Amino acid sequence: MTDEETARKSADAMWADDHTAHALGMTLRGVDPGKASLAMTITKSMVNGHGIAHGGFIFTLADTAFAYACNSHNQRAVAQHAQISFLAPGKLGMTLIAEASERQRGDRSGIYDITVRDEASTIIAEFRGWSRSIPGTFF
Protein backbone atom coordinates (compact mmCIF):
# COMPACT_ATOMS: atom_id res chain seq x y z
CA MET A 1 0.00 0.00 0.00
CA THR A 2 1.37 3.45 -0.90
CA ASP A 3 1.70 6.28 1.61
CA GLU A 4 -1.11 8.10 -0.21
CA GLU A 5 -3.41 5.06 0.11
CA THR A 6 -2.54 4.77 3.80
CA ALA A 7 -3.41 8.44 4.34
CA ARG A 8 -6.75 8.07 2.55
CA LYS A 9 -7.68 4.86 4.37
CA SER A 10 -6.77 6.44 7.74
CA ALA A 11 -8.86 9.53 6.92
CA ASP A 12 -11.82 7.41 5.83
CA ALA A 13 -11.71 5.51 9.13
CA MET A 14 -11.61 8.74 11.15
CA TRP A 15 -14.27 10.46 9.02
CA ALA A 16 -16.77 7.67 9.66
CA ASP A 17 -16.82 8.52 13.39
CA ASP A 18 -16.07 12.27 13.29
CA HIS A 19 -19.39 13.52 14.63
CA THR A 20 -18.05 17.00 15.36
CA ALA A 21 -16.92 17.59 11.78
CA HIS A 22 -20.23 16.32 10.43
CA ALA A 23 -22.30 18.41 12.88
CA LEU A 24 -20.43 21.58 11.87
CA GLY A 25 -20.84 20.86 8.16
CA MET A 26 -17.15 20.35 7.48
CA THR A 27 -16.01 18.69 4.29
CA LEU A 28 -12.79 16.75 3.88
CA ARG A 29 -11.29 18.22 0.71
CA GLY A 30 -8.19 16.09 0.60
CA VAL A 31 -5.60 14.16 2.53
CA ASP A 32 -2.04 13.07 1.79
CA PRO A 33 0.75 11.83 4.07
CA GLY A 34 1.21 14.59 6.67
CA LYS A 35 -1.32 16.89 4.95
CA ALA A 36 -5.04 17.55 5.06
CA SER A 37 -7.51 20.12 3.78
CA LEU A 38 -10.97 20.73 5.23
CA ALA A 39 -13.62 23.37 4.59
CA MET A 40 -16.48 24.78 6.66
CA THR A 41 -19.06 27.46 5.91
CA ILE A 42 -19.76 29.97 8.70
CA THR A 43 -23.42 29.67 9.69
CA LYS A 44 -25.59 31.97 11.81
CA SER A 45 -25.03 29.77 14.87
CA MET A 46 -21.24 30.28 14.52
CA VAL A 47 -21.36 34.10 14.63
CA ASN A 48 -20.67 35.87 17.94
CA GLY A 49 -21.90 39.14 19.44
CA HIS A 50 -19.50 41.12 17.24
CA GLY A 51 -21.15 39.76 14.10
CA ILE A 52 -18.08 37.71 13.14
CA ALA A 53 -17.19 34.03 13.33
CA HIS A 54 -16.55 32.92 16.89
CA GLY A 55 -12.87 32.05 17.25
CA GLY A 56 -13.72 28.68 18.76
CA PHE A 57 -15.24 27.52 15.48
CA ILE A 58 -12.20 28.68 13.52
CA PHE A 59 -9.98 26.88 16.02
CA THR A 60 -12.11 23.73 15.67
CA LEU A 61 -11.75 23.76 11.88
CA ALA A 62 -7.96 24.19 12.14
CA ASP A 63 -7.75 21.54 14.86
CA THR A 64 -9.71 19.10 12.71
CA ALA A 65 -7.35 19.61 9.75
CA PHE A 66 -4.47 19.09 12.19
CA ALA A 67 -6.06 15.82 13.35
CA TYR A 68 -6.36 14.43 9.82
CA ALA A 69 -2.79 15.41 8.96
CA CYS A 70 -1.21 13.90 12.07
CA ASN A 71 -3.27 10.70 11.79
CA SER A 72 -2.49 10.18 8.10
CA HIS A 73 0.27 7.63 8.76
CA ASN A 74 -2.06 4.98 10.28
CA GLN A 75 -0.67 5.71 13.74
CA ARG A 76 -3.21 7.20 16.12
CA ALA A 77 -2.25 10.64 17.40
CA VAL A 78 -3.87 13.35 19.50
CA ALA A 79 -3.15 17.00 20.17
CA GLN A 80 -0.56 17.62 22.85
CA HIS A 81 -0.61 21.41 22.51
CA ALA A 82 -1.98 23.97 20.05
CA GLN A 83 -1.97 27.71 19.52
CA ILE A 84 -3.74 30.01 17.10
CA SER A 85 -3.38 33.58 15.91
CA PHE A 86 -6.49 35.20 14.45
CA LEU A 87 -5.50 37.57 11.65
CA ALA A 88 -8.78 38.56 9.97
CA PRO A 89 -12.44 38.00 10.83
CA GLY A 90 -14.52 35.19 9.42
CA LYS A 91 -17.97 36.32 8.36
CA LEU A 92 -21.41 34.82 8.05
CA GLY A 93 -21.70 32.76 4.85
CA MET A 94 -17.96 32.66 4.30
CA THR A 95 -16.42 29.27 3.50
CA LEU A 96 -13.17 28.79 5.38
CA ILE A 97 -10.52 26.34 4.21
CA ALA A 98 -7.95 24.89 6.61
CA GLU A 99 -4.81 23.39 5.11
CA ALA A 100 -2.55 21.39 7.40
CA SER A 101 1.05 20.50 6.72
CA GLU A 102 3.47 18.36 8.69
CA ARG A 103 6.63 20.26 9.67
CA GLN A 104 8.32 17.51 11.70
CA ARG A 105 7.38 14.01 12.79
CA GLY A 106 9.32 11.79 15.17
CA ASP A 107 8.62 8.50 16.89
CA ARG A 108 6.06 9.93 19.33
CA SER A 109 5.46 13.57 18.46
CA GLY A 110 5.08 15.93 15.55
CA ILE A 111 4.62 19.58 14.65
CA TYR A 112 1.98 20.77 12.17
CA ASP A 113 1.16 24.16 10.70
CA ILE A 114 -2.38 24.95 9.63
CA THR A 115 -3.44 28.01 7.64
CA VAL A 116 -7.11 28.97 7.56
CA ARG A 117 -8.13 31.06 4.53
CA ASP A 118 -11.34 32.34 3.04
CA GLU A 119 -12.36 31.63 -0.55
CA ALA A 120 -10.46 34.72 -1.74
CA SER A 121 -7.27 33.33 -0.12
CA THR A 122 -7.24 35.94 2.66
CA ILE A 123 -5.52 34.40 5.68
CA ILE A 124 -7.97 34.26 8.57
CA ALA A 125 -5.81 32.40 11.10
CA GLU A 126 -2.52 30.58 11.60
CA PHE A 127 -2.52 27.52 13.87
CA ARG A 128 0.35 25.39 15.09
CA GLY A 129 -0.29 22.00 16.65
CA TRP A 130 1.97 19.55 18.44
CA SER A 131 0.86 15.93 18.22
CA ARG A 132 1.51 12.94 20.42
CA SER A 133 1.20 9.35 19.24
CA ILE A 134 -1.03 7.04 21.23
CA PRO A 135 -1.38 3.26 20.98
CA GLY A 136 -3.32 1.88 18.05
CA THR A 137 -3.84 2.11 14.33
CA PHE A 138 -6.89 2.55 12.10
CA PHE A 139 -6.52 -0.67 10.13
C-alpha positions, 0 to 999 in steps of 0.5 A: 500500500502506498503512503497516499493510500494509507493516508486516505484509508486512515482519513476514511476511518476517522471520518466515519466517526467524526461527529463534530466535523459532520455536525459543523458541516465540514467537508474533507477536501483532501488528505495526503501523508502529513497533509489535510484540507478541510472546509467549513461554511460559517453559519448563523449559529457560529457568529458571535456578538461582534457579528463575526465568526466565533474564534472557537469555530475557527480553532475547531476547523484548524484543529480538525485539519491538524487531526487528519494530517497527524493521523495520516500515517495509520498511527493514532495521534492526539493533540498535545498542545496547540496555539492560534493567531487570528489575523482577519475576521470570518464572516457569516456565509464565508467558506473557510478552508484549513490546510494542514502540513506536517513540519516535523514528525518523530517517533512519538510527536510531531509539529503541524502548521495549519493556515485557515483562509477564506475563498479569496485566499485571505488568511484568517488564522494561523494555527500550530499543533503539536501531536503525540502518538497514542497506541493503536492504528486505524486498520 
